[in-house]
Amino acid sequence: MAILSYHASHEQFSPSDLLAYVKLAEQAGFHGCHSSDHFHPWSERQGQSGYVFSWLGAAMEATQFPFSVITAPGQRYHPAIVAQAIGTLLQMYPNRLGISLGSGEALNECITGDAWPEKPIRNQRLLECAQIIKRLLAGEEVTHTGLVNVHRAKLYTRPATTPSIMCAALSKETAAWAGSWADGLLTTYQPEGRLEEIIAAFCSNGGEGKPVHVKLTFSFAQDEQLAHSEAHHQWRFDCIDKLKLAELRSVADFDNAAKDISPEKVASTIPISNSVDHFIRLINKIESMGVNHIVLHNVGRNQEEFITAFGNGLFRR
């Protein structure tokens, strides 16, 4: 059976609210928590952007189950600082933090004022960062010159064992590339066979036997009309082409790009239901693809209702 984690969405909720939700999720029976890492929210309607590495320390102290996080080193973060953050958390909470790295999105990374590279350059930068982070966590002194530069960096606080470094990918092309070097794949649920294609691309290019994690984004509420309205209010930008998403540079850009997206279009993209059983069937379908870990992200603001209903319906069958 796949691990089923609660998604802590820092774009949508304050850090203090998320801390309460993650404690409730553990009590309800969720197996773990996966956390986003944004500097800006996707929309003014969301309106939050807590710093994930500060929050993780509090959340891991307040709970006992494992966490995972996706982060994007290379522009907003220097990879040595990411390695230091990971090493510190894993020294305090051994074997409780999983790491996925992505190439980033302009929305968050362009706050530095640096140029936003094309996707192939971002991927190369990501690979350099992943190698630097892994070497630092293994205890090496690292000097590196390339798309990122490191001079004689060494971590003196680090975990007893070097953690796996997974790669986040939203396309077949990126997944195939990730299979050649990453310790696992993190991707998102996509309908109409696209998820199967992404997983196959990863596995057939070096990823066979490596873990595959899938983030399932959906809208659940016991009032189905509320489930539909929350999906449209909070997550309509998900209908924007995935390649375009990475290039939009501001919250205003996202709101402008999504302003004409209809509720019907959202409903064709995001699973929406008032039935826990509907999502259990979808989870089983994803699990049948060989997925090891499914992150459950209800996009609605009704988090307590969602956690309680899924706790009763999914974990207490």
C-alpha positions in Angstrom: 0.0 0.0 0.0 1.3 3.5 -0.9 2.1 6.0 1.8 -0.7 8.6 1.9 0.5 12.1 3.0 -1.3 15.3 3.8 -0.2 18.3 1.7 0.7 21.4 3.6 0.0 24.2 1.2 2.0 27.3 2.3 0.5 29.4 -0.4 -3.0 29.0 1.0 -2.7 28.9 4.8 -0.7 30.6 7.5 2.1 28.6 9.1 0.2 28.5 12.4 -3.0 27.2 10.7 -0.9 24.6 8.9 0.7 23.5 12.1 -2.8 22.8 13.5 -3.8 21.0 10.3 -0.8 18.8 10.2 -1.3 17.7 13.9 -4.9 16.9 13.1 -3.8 15.0 10.0 -1.5 12.8 12.1 -4.3 12.1 14.5 -6.7 11.3 11.7 -4.3 8.6 10.4 -2.5 10.2 7.5 0.9 8.5 7.1 3.0 11.7 6.7 3.0 15.3 5.4 4.4 16.8 2.2 5.1 20.5 2.1 5.3 23.1 -0.6 8.0 25.8 -0.7 6.9 29.2 -2.3 8.0 32.8 -1.9 4.8 34.0 -3.4 1.3 32.5 -3.5 -0.3 31.5 -6.8 -3.1 34.1 -6.4 -4.1 37.0 -4.3 -7.1 34.9 -3.3 -4.7 32.5 -1.5 -2.5 35.2 0.2 0.1 33.3 2.2 3.8 32.4 1.7 5.4 31.0 4.9 9.0 29.9 4.9 9.0 26.2 4.7 12.3 25.4 6.5 11.3 27.5 9.6 7.9 25.7 9.6 9.3 22.2 9.2 11.3 22.5 12.5 8.1 23.3 14.4 6.0 20.8 12.5 8.4 17.9 13.0 8.8 18.7 16.7 5.0 18.7 17.1 4.4 15.4 15.3 6.0 11.9 15.0 5.3 11.0 11.3 7.6 11.6 8.3 7.7 14.8 6.2 8.8 15.5 2.6 9.4 18.8 0.9 9.9 20.1 -2.6 12.4 23.0 -3.0 14.2 24.6 -5.9 17.9 25.4 -5.4 20.0 27.4 -7.7 18.6 31.0 -7.8 16.6 31.9 -4.7 18.6 29.4 -2.6 22.3 28.6 -2.8 22.6 24.8 -2.8 25.0 24.8 0.2 22.3 26.6 2.3 19.7 24.1 1.2 22.1 21.3 2.2 22.6 23.0 5.6 18.8 23.3 6.2 18.3 19.6 5.3 21.3 18.5 7.4 20.0 20.4 10.4 16.5 18.9 10.2 17.7 15.4 9.7 20.2 15.6 12.5 17.3 16.4 14.9 14.7 14.2 13.2 16.6 11.2 11.7 15.0 9.5 8.6 11.9 11.8 8.8 12.5 14.2 5.9 12.3 13.3 2.2 13.7 15.7 -0.4 12.5 16.5 -3.9 14.3 19.2 -6.0 12.7 21.1 -8.9 14.1 23.5 -11.5 11.8 26.3 -10.0 9.3 28.8 -11.3 9.8 32.4 -12.1 7.1 33.4 -9.6 9.4 32.5 -6.8 12.9 32.6 -8.2 12.9 36.0 -10.0 12.8 37.8 -6.6 16.6 37.8 -6.8 16.6 40.1 -9.9 18.7 37.6 -11.8 17.8 36.6 -15.3 15.4 33.6 -15.6 17.2 30.9 -17.7 15.6 28.8 -20.3 14.4 25.3 -19.2 17.5 23.4 -20.4 19.7 25.7 -18.4 17.5 25.4 -15.4 17.7 21.6 -15.6 21.4 21.7 -15.8 21.6 24.1 -12.8 19.3 21.7 -10.9 21.5 18.7 -11.6 24.6 20.7 -10.4 22.7 21.7 -7.2 21.6 18.1 -6.6 25.1 16.8 -6.8 26.5 19.6 -4.6 23.8 19.0 -2.0 24.4 15.2 -1.9 28.1 15.6 -1.6 27.7 18.1 1.3 25.3 15.8 3.1 27.8 13.0 2.7 30.4 15.1 4.5 32.6 16.1 1.6 34.3 19.5 1.3 32.9 20.9 -1.9 34.4 23.4 -4.4 32.5 23.7 -7.7 32.5 26.1 -10.6 29.6 26.2 -13.0 26.1 27.6 -13.2 26.4 27.8 -9.4 29.7 28.3 -7.6 30.8 26.8 -4.3 34.1 27.4 -2.5 35.4 25.0 0.2 32.0 24.4 1.7 31.6 21.6 4.3 28.7 20.7 6.6 29.6 20.0 10.2 26.0 19.3 11.2 24.6 16.6 9.0 22.6 13.3 9.2 24.1 10.0 9.9 23.2 8.7 6.4 23.0 10.6 3.2 19.3 11.1 2.2 17.9 10.3 -1.2 17.4 13.2 -3.6 14.3 13.0 -5.8 13.5 15.1 -8.8 10.2 16.8 -9.5 8.9 16.6 -13.1 5.7 17.6 -14.8 6.5 16.5 -18.3 7.7 13.2 -20.0 10.8 14.9 -21.2 11.9 16.1 -17.7 10.9 12.7 -16.2 13.0 10.9 -18.7 16.0 13.1 -17.9 15.4 12.7 -14.2 15.5 8.9 -14.5 19.2 9.1 -15.4 20.3 10.7 -12.1 17.6 11.2 -9.5 16.9 8.7 -6.6 13.2 8.9 -7.4 10.4 10.9 -9.1 7.9 13.3 -7.8 5.1 14.3 -10.2 1.5 15.3 -10.2 -1.7 13.4 -11.1 -2.8 14.1 -14.7 -5.8 12.5 -16.4 -6.2 10.8 -19.8 -3.1 8.6 -19.5 -0.6 11.4 -19.1 0.5 10.3 -15.6 1.2 6.8 -16.9 3.3 8.3 -19.7 5.4 10.4 -17.3 6.0 7.4 -15.0 7.0 5.2 -18.0 9.4 7.9 -19.3 11.1 7.9 -15.9 11.3 4.2 -15.5 12.5 3.5 -19.1 15.4 6.0 -18.8 17.1 4.7 -15.6 14.3 5.1 -13.1 13.2 1.5 -13.0 12.9 0.3 -9.4 13.2 3.8 -7.9 10.4 5.3 -5.9 7.6 7.3 -7.6 5.6 9.8 -5.6 2.5 11.5 -7.0 0.7 14.6 -5.8 -3.0 14.2 -6.2 -4.7 17.7 -6.3 -8.5 17.7 -5.9 -11.4 19.4 -4.3 -13.5 17.7 -1.7 -16.4 19.0 0.4 -19.4 17.3 1.7 -21.4 20.0 0.0 -20.5 19.3 -3.7 -21.4 22.9 -4.8 -18.8 24.1 -2.3 -16.2 21.6 -3.6 -16.7 23.1 -7.1 -16.6 26.8 -6.0 -13.5 26.2 -3.9 -11.7 24.5 -6.8 -12.4 27.5 -9.0 -11.6 30.1 -6.3 -8.4 28.6 -5.1 -6.9 26.6 -7.9 -8.2 27.7 -11.3 -4.6 28.6 -12.4 -4.0 24.8 -12.7 -5.7 25.0 -16.1 -2.9 27.1 -17.5 -0.4 25.2 -19.6 2.3 23.7 -17.3 5.2 25.1 -19.4 3.7 28.6 -19.2 3.2 28.3 -15.4 7.0 28.3 -14.9 7.4 31.5 -16.8 4.8 33.7 -15.1 6.7 36.2 -12.9 4.2 37.6 -10.4 1.0 36.9 -8.5 -0.8 39.5 -10.8 0.4 37.6 -13.8 -1.2 34.4 -12.5 -4.4 36.1 -11.6 -4.5 37.8 -15.1 -3.8 34.5 -16.9 -6.5 32.7 -15.0 -9.2 35.4 -14.9 -11.3 33.9 -17.8 -11.0 30.3 -16.7 -14.5 29.0 -16.1 -15.7 26.6 -13.3 -16.5 24.1 -16.0 -12.9 24.2 -17.3 -11.6 23.7 -13.7 -14.0 20.7 -13.2 -12.5 19.1 -16.4 -9.0 19.4 -15.0 -9.3 18.8 -11.2 -11.1 15.9 -9.7 -14.1 17.2 -7.7 -16.5 15.3 -5.5 -18.3 15.1 -2.2 -17.6 11.4 -1.9 -14.6 10.0 -0.1 -15.2 6.7 -1.9 -14.7 8.6 -5.2 -11.2 9.5 -4.2 -10.5 6.1 -2.7 -11.1 4.7 -6.2 -8.8 7.3 -7.7 -6.1 6.6 -5.1 -6.3 2.9 -5.9 -5.9 3.6 -9.6 -2.8 5.6 -9.0 -1.4 3.0 -6.6 -1.9 0.3 -9.3 0.7 2.2 -11.5 3.4 1.3 -9.0 3.3 4.6 -7.1 4.9 4.4 -3.7 3.6 7.6 -2.1 0.5 9.7 -2.8 0.2 13.2 -1.5 -3.4 14.2 -1.0 -4.0 17.9 -1.6 -7.5 19.2 -1.1 -7.4 22.7 -2.6 -10.4 23.9 -0.6 -10.2 26.0 2.5 -12.2 23.4 4.4 -9.2 21.6 5.7 -10.6 20.3 9.0 -13.6 18.9 7.2 -11.4 17.2 4.6 -9.0 15.8 7.2 -11.8 14.4 9.4 -13.8 12.9 6.5 -10.7 11.2 5.0 -9.6 10.0 8.4 -12.9 8.3 8.9 -13.4 7.1 5.3 -9.9 6.3 4.2 -7.8 5.3 7.2 -10.5 3.7 9.4 -12.1 1.3 6.9 
